[in-house]
């Protein structure tokens, strides 16, 4: 009975460790290592003074009708915070 449990344990161990990464293919982007967890933030919650021009939330696009119900922007937190810092510096310059 112990021998029969060994293959199940090995399968669980391999699944817990994750599958080996796909090999990289020439002339294609290749991701190595683990990816950062998603931390999307609404840009206007960090700085409500941003003026958004989200064309697909209005009829001012090639379809002539809104695709999104509202104009919102979501970015990964580091990018959003960097954009807020740049926006604040530009506001100081007018």
C-alpha positions in Angstrom: 0.0 0.0 0.0 2.9 2.4 0.7 4.3 1.8 -2.8 0.9 2.7 -4.4 0.8 6.0 -2.5 4.2 7.1 -3.7 3.2 7.9 -7.3 0.2 10.0 -6.0 2.6 11.9 -3.7 5.0 12.6 -6.5 2.2 13.8 -8.8 1.0 16.2 -6.0 4.6 17.4 -5.4 5.1 18.1 -9.1 1.8 20.0 -9.3 2.6 22.0 -6.2 6.0 23.0 -7.6 4.5 24.0 -11.0 5.2 22.9 -14.4 8.6 23.5 -16.0 8.6 26.7 -18.1 8.0 26.6 -21.8 11.2 26.9 -23.8 11.8 30.2 -25.4 11.3 30.5 -29.1 13.7 32.7 -31.2 12.2 36.1 -32.3 9.5 35.9 -29.6 9.2 37.5 -26.2 10.1 35.1 -23.4 9.1 35.4 -19.7 11.4 33.9 -17.2 10.6 33.7 -13.5 7.4 34.4 -11.6 5.1 37.3 -12.6 4.1 40.0 -10.1 0.6 39.8 -8.8 -1.9 42.2 -10.4 -2.4 45.3 -8.4 -4.6 47.4 -10.7 -5.7 50.8 -9.3 -8.1 53.4 -10.7 -5.9 56.3 -11.7 -8.5 59.0 -10.8 -8.7 57.6 -7.2 -5.0 58.4 -6.8 -5.4 61.9 -8.3 -8.9 63.1 -9.2 -7.5 66.0 -11.2 -6.7 63.8 -14.2 -8.8 64.7 -17.3 -9.6 61.5 -19.1 -10.3 61.2 -22.8 -11.5 57.6 -23.2 -12.8 57.5 -26.7 -14.5 54.1 -26.4 -16.6 55.5 -23.5 -18.1 58.1 -25.9 -19.4 58.2 -29.4 -16.3 59.9 -30.6 -14.6 56.7 -32.0 -14.7 54.9 -35.3 -17.8 52.9 -34.2 -19.7 56.1 -33.6 -21.1 54.7 -30.3 -19.9 54.1 -26.8 -18.3 50.6 -26.1 -17.5 51.2 -22.4 -20.3 52.3 -20.0 -18.0 54.9 -18.3 -14.5 56.5 -18.7 -12.1 54.9 -16.3 -8.4 54.1 -16.4 -6.7 51.2 -14.5 -3.0 50.8 -14.3 -0.6 48.7 -12.3 0.1 50.5 -9.0 3.8 51.4 -9.8 2.9 52.8 -13.2 -0.1 54.7 -11.7 2.0 56.2 -8.9 4.8 57.3 -11.4 2.2 58.9 -13.6 0.7 60.8 -10.6 4.2 62.1 -9.7 4.8 63.3 -13.2 1.3 64.8 -13.4 1.9 66.7 -10.1 5.3 68.1 -11.4 3.7 69.2 -14.6 0.8 70.9 -12.8 3.5 73.0 -10.9 4.8 74.2 -14.3 1.3 75.1 -15.4 
